[in-house]
C-alpha cells in the first residue's frame, strides 16, 4: 500500500465516521464476513450500533431496508451489488467489497439498477 492509498483510506474512514451512528448489515453478510471485519478496522473504534438484518428483520425486501431503516446517520454493509448502487443512488451511504479495490463507498460501474418499486 502506498502512502497516498493509506491517506485516501484514512480520509474515507473519517468521512464515513461523520454522523455515523448505525451500521445496517444486510442479510447476505454474516457476522464473521470479511466485509464486517474490514469495515470494523476502518471505523477504528468509532462507536456505532450494528444491526444485523438476518437476525432482526429476516427476509426484509431491499426497498423496505432503504425506506424504513436507512437515514443520514446509517451506513449499509452489503454484498448485494444492485442494493449497494441503489442505496447510493437514493442518497444513502453504502459499503461493499469490490474484488479489484477492496472496500468501496462508490457506485459500481458494471451494475445496472432497475427502477425502484414502491415500498410496501
Buried (B, 14 or more C-beta within 10 A) or exposed (E): EEEEEEEEBEEBBEEBBEEBEBBBBBBBBEEEBEBBEBBBEBBEEBEBEEBBBBEEBEEBEBBBBBBEBBEEEBBBBBBBBBBBBBBBEBEBBBBBBBEEEEBBBBBBEEBEBEEEEEEE
